[in-house]
């Protein structure tokens, strides 16, 4: 059904927007030295994995 497809797409977009907001918070913490680079990398990796997103580095390696 069209409605099911729309709901799935809408949910994916909402999850992606949530991911971007959470990543921005991590970025802000890193810039303000509230977390170390090691903490940032681990948190970003965990967030990306749990949310089913792809890191930019992973996109580049998959494209090759």
C-alpha positions as CSV (number, residue, x, y, z in Angstrom):
1,X,0.0,0.0,0.0
2,X,1.1,3.6,-0.6
3,X,0.3,4.5,3.0
4,X,2.7,1.8,4.3
5,X,5.5,2.9,1.9
6,X,4.9,6.6,3.0
7,X,5.0,5.6,6.7
8,X,8.2,3.6,6.2
9,X,9.9,6.5,4.3
10,X,8.6,9.0,6.9
11,X,10.0,6.9,9.7
12,X,13.4,6.5,8.0
13,X,13.6,10.3,7.4
14,X,12.7,11.0,11.0
15,X,15.4,8.5,12.2
16,X,17.9,10.1,9.9
17,X,17.0,13.6,11.2
18,X,17.4,12.3,14.8
19,X,20.8,10.9,13.9
20,X,21.9,14.2,12.5
21,X,20.8,16.1,15.6
22,X,22.6,13.6,17.9
23,X,25.7,13.8,15.7
24,X,25.6,17.6,16.0
25,X,25.5,17.3,19.7
26,X,28.6,15.0,19.7
27,X,30.3,17.5,17.3
28,X,29.6,20.4,19.7
29,X,30.9,18.4,22.7
30,X,34.1,17.7,20.8
31,X,34.6,21.3,19.7
32,X,34.2,22.4,23.3
33,X,36.5,19.8,24.6
34,X,33.8,18.3,26.7
35,X,34.7,14.8,25.4
36,X,38.0,13.4,24.0
37,X,38.5,12.5,20.4
38,X,38.5,8.8,21.5
39,X,35.2,9.2,23.2
40,X,33.8,11.0,20.2
41,X,34.9,8.4,17.8
42,X,33.4,5.6,20.0
43,X,30.1,7.4,20.5
44,X,29.8,8.3,16.8
45,X,30.5,4.7,15.8
46,X,28.0,3.3,18.3
47,X,25.3,5.9,17.3
48,X,25.9,5.2,13.6
49,X,25.7,1.5,14.1
50,X,22.6,1.5,16.3
51,X,20.7,3.9,14.0
52,X,21.7,2.0,10.8
53,X,23.4,4.9,9.3
54,X,26.6,4.9,7.2
55,X,29.7,6.9,8.1
56,X,31.2,9.1,5.3
57,X,34.4,7.0,5.4
58,X,32.3,3.9,4.9
59,X,30.6,5.4,1.9
60,X,33.9,6.2,0.3
61,X,35.3,2.7,0.8
62,X,32.1,1.0,-0.5
63,X,32.1,3.2,-3.6
64,X,35.6,1.9,-4.6
